[in-house]
Amino acid sequence: MRLSSWSLSSAVFRTGFDFGQREVAHWFPGHMAKGIKQMRASLRKVDCIVEIHDARIPFSGRNPLFQESLDVRPHLLVLNKMDLADISNKWAILKQLERDGVKNVLFTDCLRQRDESVKKLVPLVTQLIESSPRFHRDEDRSYCLMVIGVPNVGKSSLINALRRINLRKGKASKVGGEPGITKAVLTKIQVCERPPVYLLDTPGVLPPKIQNIETGMKLALCGTILDHLVGEDIIADYLLYSLNRLQRFGYVEKYELEGPCDDIQHVLKSIAVKLGKTQRVKAITGIGE
């Protein structure tokens, strides 16, 4: 970020965020509860759990309800959307996850078709499965993976990327920019022929109770909770607070602002003017005169 046009010397930023009396809505609709039941019922068919999470929040928002599934089968954590994340501290992330008991991690960017990392998934999963007991599935030479994660982290994008790479086929799962596109556990989707690998797609499932409002805001910023449940205004304000706190001032140059600012209303108005998103409003005065 160039500092020639403005200075930080006079900027004053908040040292904390005032959530007031707000609470993050607990978004756990019926299809999520149904999805959890279907996942548990389908575990007998599954050789490996592939958990997808957003690389921007590698330690926040993972659903603890998945834990009982992860404890009994090989587990691969895929941190997706790496193109949007700062992974300059990638090794620190891996070390922290290892301390949390997560040993197998893969960084990917499925949607933008940077497929080099995705190519590693089938060989890695195959190695994990072959080095672990397969219970009653020893005779079956095909592998079945269950793809899990909170909403909107790229589960369907991963499935489509795997099919594109290994089968040269198109989309098998619908992809969308809002959480909640996949509503139920689907039938098996083939993603590789040698070895035969199938995936079970699942709906994104949030915890019935989000740990704390800070975690909820991070989930909202990454699009895993519908904006209106939290409030677009508070999401935007929390984003501005976070950017300033981390000294990420790219928004100043992107929108050609005068300098960093901690007033979300001023920033939004300036951006609206810059993008030509203002509207004419007729003022009505003199009523009753």
N, C-alpha and C positions, 0 to 999 in steps of 0.2 A: 504494500500500500504506500503510495507516494504521500509524503508529509509536507511537500513544498507549498501547497495551496492553503493549508490550515494547520493549526497547532493544537496539541493536546494539553498544553500548559494551562489553559483556562477552562477545560472541560471538567465537569463534575458529574460523576456517575453514582448511581445507587450502589450501596454495599450489600443490600438484601432486597428481596422481592416481597412486597406486601400482598399476600393472597386474600387478606381480609377475612370474611366469613365464608368464602367460596369453598366448595368441595367438588372434586372431580366426579362426574357422574359414573356410576358403576354400570358399564355397558355390557350386560351379559344376557342378551336376548335368547329366545327359545332355541334358535338353531345352534347356539353355542353349547347349551346344556345337552342338547341331543347329540351334538358332535362328540363331546367327551364320552358319552355312553357308547357311541358307535366305535370310537377309537379303542376303548377297553375291550369291546366285544370282538374286535378284529385282530387283537394282538397275537392270537395263536398262529396267524398266517405270516407274521412279520419277523424278518431276520435282523433288521437294523432300523433304528430310529434316526431320521435325518431332520434335525431341528434347524429351521431358518430363523434368523433374527437380523435386525437392522444394525449394520456396522457402525452407525452413528451413536448408538446407545448399547454397546456390547455388554454392559453389566446391569442395565436397568430394564425392567419390564418383562423379563422372561417368566413364563407362567409356572408357578410351583406345582400346579396340578399335573404337569407332565412328568414330574420327578419319579413317580412310581413306575412309569413306563421306562424311563431312562435307566433305572437301576438294574433291570434284568436283561437288557439287550445292548449290543454294541450301539454306540451313540456318536454321531458326527454333528458338530455344530457348524453351520454354514452362516457366516456373517456376510450378508448380501448388501448391495447398494454401496460398495466400497468407493464408487466414483463420487458419492456425495459426502463421504466421511474423510476425516483427517486421520490417516493411518500411518503418519510419520513415526508414531510411537507403537508400531505394530508389535514389537517384541515385548513391550511392557504389557500390552493387552493380553498376549498369549501367556505371559507369566502369571498375571492375575487370574485368568481363567483356569490355568493349571492348578493354582492354589485353591480354586473353587471346585476342583475335581473334574474339570473339562479338559481332556487331553488331546482330542482330535478336532482340529479347527481348520476351516477352509474359508478364505476370503474370496468373494465372487462379485461380479456385476452382470447379472443375468439379462436385464432388460435391454442394455445397450449392446448386447451381443459381443462383448469382449470375452471370448469363450475359452481362453487358455486355462484359466483356473477351473472352469466347469469341466474341462476334459479330465481333470485329475479325480473327479468325484467317483466314477465307477471303479477305477482301479483301487482307490483308497477304501471304498466300502467293501469291495470284494475281499481285500486283505483283512479287514476287520471281521467280516463274517467267517472267513475260513480259519481264522485263529481263535474263534469262540465256539462254544457248544451251540448246536442248532436244535437241541431238544428233539422233538418228534419230526423234524424236517430234514433229517440226515439224508434220506433217499432222494429228496427233491433237488435237482441240479439247477433249478431256477431260483432267483433271489427276489424277495419281496421287501420293499422299503416303505416305511410310513413317513410321510412328510408332515411335520407339525410346526406350529409357531403361532404367535399372536397375529392379528389381522394386518394385512397390507405390508408384509415384509418381503414378498416376492416368491411365495411358494409356487404359484402357478407359472411364474416367469422361469423359475428353475426347471420345472417339468418340461416346459416348451423348449428351453435351451438344450436340455439333455436329448430330447427327441431330434432337434435340429442337428446336433453334433453326431449322434450315434446312429440314427435311423434315416437322416436326411428327410424328415417329415415335418409337417407344419404343426400348428397349435393343436394341443389336446385339451388345454384348460383355458377358460376365459380369464383374461387379465384386465384389471381395472385400477383406477387411481384412488378409489375409495375403499375403506375396509368393508369386508362382508360380501365380497363377490362370490366366493365359494360357500355354499350353504350346507353341504352334507358330504360325508365320506363317499367317494366315488368308487366305481369298480376299478379293477386293476388297469393301469396305463403302462404300456410297454415303453421303455426308454432305451433299451439296448438289446442286441441279439446275441452277442458273444462277449460275456456270458449273458444268458437271458435274464434281464433285470426288469422288474415291474415296480411301479410306485402306487401307493394309495394316497390320493390327495385328500386333504381334510380342511374343514373350515378354520379360519383364524379364531382362536379362543383366548380371550383375555381372562385374567383371574377374576373370580366373582367379586373380590374386594381388592382394589388396587392398594398397594402397600402404603403409599403416602402421596400427598398432593404434588410433591416435587417429581416423583416418578410418573405420576399421571400427566403432568405437563410435558415431560420428555416424550411420553408415548403420543400425546396429542400433537406435538411439534413434528413427529415423524409420521403422522397420518394414520396411526393405528386406532384412534378414537375419532368418531365423527366430530367435525369442528363445532357444530351447533350444540353438542352436548356439554362442551366446555365453555364455549364462547369465543368467537373469532377475535374479539377485541383483547381478551386476556391472553390468548395464544400469541397474538402479534406483539403485545407488550412484553411478555415473557421472553420471546425471541430477541427483541431489542435489548432487553436487560442482559441476556446471556451473551449476545455478541459483544456488547460494551465491556462486560466483566472479563471476557476472554481476550479483549483487545483485537477483535476481528472486525475491522472497520471497512471491509470491502463494499458494504452497502453504500458508503459515502461516495465512492468513485463510481459504482454501478449506476446510481441514480443522480449523480452530479449534484450532491447536496453541498451546502456550505461547509459542513463539518459534522463530526459525530454529535449525536443529540440523545438525551435520555427521555425526551417527551414524545411518546408514541403518536399522539394526535398531530403534533407538528411534523413528524416524519411522514406519517401517512398522507397528510395534506400536501406536503412537498412532492411526494412520489406521485400522487394523483395529478398534480399540475404537470409534472414532467411527462407522464404517460398520456396526458390528454383525457383523463377519466373524470373530469369535473362536469357538473351539470348546472344548467341555469335554473335558479329557483326564484319564483315570483314572490316577493315579500308583500304581505297584506298588512297595511297600516291604516290607522284612522278609523277603526271599527267603532261605530256608535257616535261618530262626530256628525 
